[in-house]
Amino acid sequence: MLLRFNVKNFLSFENITEFSMFPGKVRSKENHLMKTPNTNILKFTTIYGANAAGKSNLVKAIDHSREIILFGLDHISRDYYNKGNTNNKFEKTTFEYEIMIGNKYYAYGFNVIINKKEIVGEWLYDITGKEEKVIFERDIENKTFDIGINFKDSSNNMRFNVYFDDNRLNKKTLLLNELNRNKEHIYENNSEFVIFKNIFDWFMNCLDINFASAPITNFQYMLGEDIDFNESIVKTLNMFGTGITNFSLIESDLEDIKNDLPKEILENIKNELITKRHEHNAVNLRGINQFYNITLDKNENLKVKTLSFKHENQDCDFYLSEESDGTRRLLDLIEILLNSKDKVFIIDEIDRSLHPNLTHKFIELFLQLSESKNVQLIVTTHEDRILDLELLRRDEIWFAQKSKTGSTELYSLENYSPRFDTKIVKAYLEGRYGAIPSFKNLNLDELNRLYAQSN
């Protein structure tokens, strides 16, 4: 689970900025908390702010730092440093996570010079107890290094020291990544090393980041053969008023998919299916408006199926492309409600294409269903319908606001300690908590003159 995230010198974040999932002093709605031996953790937060205030930049900071951890610096833009100060071009950018894995807590972070695509520092601490313990530190900039982990097996100590020494000055790849590059044999035979696999796997499999411009799910969750689970999907869709009464995979004409996908891609899929023999011998492709399940027949010809939906009082099949934007959005989000794995979902603009009541209902359902799960949901939104202390705790509501210098500041409603019966949405729209648009005076005569000139 995510405990805390810190970022500095990235896009609109100039100074070190903290986002926290630790609860405040709120006594109500304790069922919204994940209770652990050492602390409690929030399962949900929502972030408000004006357009360009930096809400999406927080999501990008988490997404880009995850990409660096998993895949390196090659695909990261050199221009993502904070441009509010020209000196920031060659200043360090900092990303740091505090996470919980099992009953252990870790702080992992690194410094990079984004414009140079160079790593200049990396650290991993065990922060489970009262005092943090260094697992490793490497400060490439100042050439100071420390190994704090001590394996019981002396051969493991020797092995780790070799890995560390080989990568102590590596400016292109993080040590955490190197410790997970073709090292499966180590984790199979050396349980003391598994800490590095668990942390890497957390970023790979537990941290699920989604932007408004891209689909959230690949619909894998709808392709299983568990009848009870599929019925729960239908019931959930029906509860949201979509009118959907069933769904299935039906055969589609290969010519239809040729209109959506170039011939070269279809040939690549065919070759991949022939050579790699995927599980179930299938490739699933998800676009914004359509979904394809592609397999091979016994003659190694491509066969295509697509999702179809039945509606109340309708005998025909409806394809994904024929469903409304709101229904497609719900089909994305429902996987979060039905998820049973330890996950941290982050969704930018959760309210996109949804009626305000649907957004409210979705969050209400998430909070109810998450009581028995280790799952977190962090969202950005403009939907003020959920600014409601009957629905949320005040420490679950965060704001993003630009400072006078143009950098983003993050803060929680907990800072204001409003009464439980305060009409939060009214106070927010009145500007009591900041993080709303500010408008300059508009000279209508001047505007009319400019329009006249343009015509």
N, C-alpha and C positions, 0 to 999 in steps of 0.2 A: 504494500500500500504506500501511497505517497504521503509523506509527512510535511515536507517543505521543499520549495524550489527557489533558488536565488539566481538572479541574472544581473549582469553589468555590462555596459557598452555594447548593447545589441539593439539595432533599430532605434525605437524611441526610448529605450531604457539607458540612461547615461550613468547614473549612480547605482550602487548596489540596491536591488529592489527585491523584496521578499514576498512570496505568496505562500500562505500556510494553511494546512488542513488541521491544525491543532484547534480544539474548541476554546471558546472564551469562558466567561463566567456565567453563561446562561444555564439556568437550572431546568428549563422546560425541554420537552421533546428529547429525552435521553435515549429514546429508541432510534434516534437519528445517528447515534454514535456507535463506532466500533470500539468495544472495550477490550483492552489488552492488559497484560500483567503490569506494564510500566506506565501506560498513559491511555487516554482516549483519543480517537481520531474521528474527524468528520467524514461522513460518507458522501456528502453533497455540498457543492458551492456553486453559486451563480455570480457572474461578473457583469456589472452594468457600466455604461459610460457612453459619452457622445461618440459620434462617428469620428474616426482618426484619433481617439483618445489613447489607443494602445491595447485594447482588449485582444484583438487578433494577433498583435505582436507578442503577447504573452504565449499564446498557442504556438506561434512560429518559433519562439525561443525554445520551448520544450521540444518541438518537432525537429528543429535543426540540431540541437544538442544531441538528441537521440540518434539522428542520422550520422553525426560525427562518431559517436560511440560505436555504432554498429558497422558503419561502412567507410569511415575516414573522412578526410577533408575535401576530396576531389570535386564533389558536386555542390559544395557550399559556395555561395556568392561572396566575392571579396568586398562587396559594398554594403554588407549588413552591419557594419559598426555604427555607432551613434554619430550622426553627422551634425549634431548641435554644436559641436566643438571640433574645429579642424585638427586639433591635436589627437583626437580619438582615433584617427586613421591607423596609427601605429601603437596605440595603447592596448593593454590586455582586455580581452573579453572573457568574462567569467560565467561559467554555468556550474551550479552545485545542486545536488539532490540529497535530501534525507529520505530514506525509504525504509520500510519494514518488510522483512522476509522471514516468514515463520514468526518466532518470538525474538528475533534479533533486529537491531536498528543499525543502519549504516549511513555514513555521509560520504558521497562520492562526487568529485568535481574535477574540473580542469580549466586551465587558462589557455587561450589561443590568441594569436595576432591574426585576426580574420583577413586583413588585407594581404598579408604575406602567406596565409594558409600554413601557419606554423603553430605547433603545440609548444607552450613554454612552461607548463606546469600541470601536475596531475596528483591527486591524493585520494586515499581511501582510508576511512576511520571506522572503527567499531564504536558506536555511541550508545550501546545498550545500557551500560552502567552509569554511575554518577560521573565518572571520568572517561573521556574519550581515549581510545587506544589507537595508536597509529598502526595501520596494516602496511601501508607503504606511502611514501611521499617522493616526488621527484620535482625539483625546482630547477628546470633546465637553464632558466635565465641567470640564476645566481650560482648554478652548479653545486647545489646542496641536495643530498639524497639520504633517505632513511628507510630502513626496513624494520618494522616493529613486530611483524608476525613471527612466531616461533613454532615451527612444526615439531611434533613429538618424534617423528621419524627424521633422523639426521639426513637421510638421502633426499627427503623432500625439501629440507632447508637448502641443501646444496643445489638441487634442481631449480628452486625458486630464485636463488641468488644468481644462477647462470642466466635465467630469463631476464631478471632485473638488470643485470650488468649489460646484457646484449641490447637492452632497450632504454637504458638510462638517459641517453642523449637523443633518442629518436623523436624528431620534431614532426613527423608525418603520421604516426600511428600511436594511438593510446595503448598503454600497457594492458589495460583491461581487454582491449580487442586482441592484442597479441596472445594473451593467455587463453583465448578462446578460438584461436586460428588453428584448425587441424590438431586439436589437443584432446580429442575424445578418449584416446587410450589412457591419458593421465587421469581423467575423471573416473574412468571405469575401475582403475586400480589404486587410486589414491584419494580417499575420502576427505583428507585434509585440504585438498585443493578445491573442493566443490564450492567453496565460498565464491570463487571467481566466476564459476559457471552460473551459480544462482543469481548473482548480481547482473551478469550479462543477459541471462534469460529473462530477467525482470524487464529490461528495456526492450528485448526482442518480442516477448509474448504477453506481458502484462500491461504495458503502456500502449494504449490504443488511441491514436490522435486522428481527429476528423475535421476537415474544413468544409465550409458551406458550399464550395464549388465542386465537391467530389462526392460520389456515393459513399455511404458509411460501410455497407456490408456487400459481400459477394454472393449473398443468398445461400451460402453453404448450409446454413441452419434450416433451410426449407427443403433440403434434398434428402433428408434422412427417412428411414422407414419406420420410425417409432410413431405408431398411430396416436397414442395419447399426447405426445409432444406436438404433433401436427394439429391435433384438435385444440390444444391450448393456443396455438398460433391463430387459428380461425376464430376462436372465442375472443381473443384479445382484439383482433381486427374488427370483429362484429361489435365489441363493446365501444370502440371508438367511432362507430356509426359509419363504417365504410360500405356496408351492404354486402361485403364479401362473405360467402357461405362455404367456399372450398377453394382449394388450389391444387394444381398438379403439373407435371411435366408432360407436354404433348409434342408430337413430332411436328417439325417445321420444314418448310421447303428450303433446300440448300440455296436456291436462287435468291431467297429473301436475305439470307445472311451475306451473300455476295454483294448486295447493295450497301451493306454496312461495313464490311471488312475487305480490304484489298486482297487480291489473289495471292500475293506473296505471303501475307500473314496466315491465310488458310493453308498454304503449302507448308509453312513452318510448323503449324499446329499438327498437321498430318504426319510430318516427319518426326516430330517429338513424340507423338502417340505411338508410332511404329517402333522407334528406337528405345524410348525410355519405359514404355509400358506403365503409364501412370496407374496409381491405385484406382480401381474401378474403370481403368482405361478411359478416362474422361478429362476434358479441359473445360472449365467453366469461365465464361467471359461476361463481365458485367459492365454495361454502359449506363448512362443516366436514364435512358428511356427503354432499354431492352436488356434481356438476359438470354445467354445461349449456353446450352450443355452440349458439348461436341464429343462424339465417340467415333469409333471405327466399326464397320460391320465385318462379317467374316471374310469379305473380299477386300478389306482394307480401304473401303470407300468411306468418306465422312458422312456421319449421320448427325442431324441437329435436332435438339429439342429446346423448347422455350417454356417459361412459366406461363400458365394461364390461370384465370380466376373465374369462379362462378359467382353470380350476384343473385340477390333475392328477386324472385319472379322473372328470372331471365334464364333461357335455356342455352344460350350461346356462350362461347368462351371469350374472355376479354384478356388481351395481352397486356404486359406491363406498360407498354407505350400508350395504351388506351386508358390507363388509370390516371387519375388526377395527380397533380404535383403533390398535394397533401397526402394522398394515399401512398404514393411512392416514398415520401418522407417517413411516413409511419412504418412502412415495411422495412426501412432502414433502422428505425429506432427500436422496433419491437425486439430485435435480437438482444438489445441491452437489457430489456425487462426479463427476458427468458434466460439470460446468461447465468451459468452456474459455476464459472471459473473465477479465480482471483484475478480481477481486472481493474484497471484505472482507465475509464473512458473520458476523453476530453473532446468536447464538441463545440466548435465555433458556430455561433448563430443557430442555436438549437430550434428557434422559433421559425426558421425559414420555411415558407409554404404552409405553415400550420395556423389554424384558427387559434386565437388566444385561449379559448377554453380547452382545446386539445393539448396545448403546451402545459397548461396548469394541470390537467388530468394526468398527463404523462409523468410529470414530476411527482405528483401525489402517489401514483402507482409505484414509481421507482422507490420512493421512500418507504412505502409499505413492504414491497418485495425484498428490499435490501436488508431488512432486519435480520434475516437468516442467512445472509451471504457476506463474503468478504469482497465487496465491490464498491468502487467510488465513481462518482459522476461529477465532472467539472464542466460547466457550460458558460458561454458568453451569450448575451441576449439583450434585446431592447424591449422585451415583453414585460410591461409593468404589471400585468395581471398577477404575476407570481411574487410581487413585492408585498407579501402578506404574512404577518407574524402568526397567523393561524395555520399557515402552511409551513413556514420555515422558521428556523432559529435566526436570531440576528447575526450570529457569527457565520452563517451560511451565505450571507449576502455581502458581496465585495463590490468595490467601485474602482474604475480606472479614470484618471483625470490628468490632463496635460498641465504641467507647471508653467510659470511665466517664461521659463527658458525653453519650453517645448518638449521637455522630457516627461515620460509617463510616471505617475505615482499610483501605487496600489494601496488600498486601505479597506478595512472591514467596517460594516455598520456597527460592529461591536464597539468601535471607538466612540460612538455617540451615545451608547446605552439608552436607546429610546424606551419609553414605557411599553409594556406588552400590548396596550390597547391603542397605541399610536397608529394613525393611518399612514403607513410608510410610503405608499405610492403618492399620496398627496404631498407629503413633505419632500419627497424626492423630486417631483415635478416642479415644486416651488423653488428648488435649488438649495434646500437645507443641507443636503449631503454632498453638494457639488456633482461632478461627473455628468453634467447635462450640457447641451449645446448652448453657446452664447452667440447672439446675433448682433451684428453691427447695424447702425441706423441706415435705412435704405432711402435714398433720395429718388423718389418716383419721377420727378421732373427730369433729372439727369438720365435715368434709365430709359424713359420714353424718348429722349433726344437721341440716345445711342441706338435704340431700336429703329427710329426713323432714318438715321444715317445708314444703317445696315440694309434697309430696304430700298 
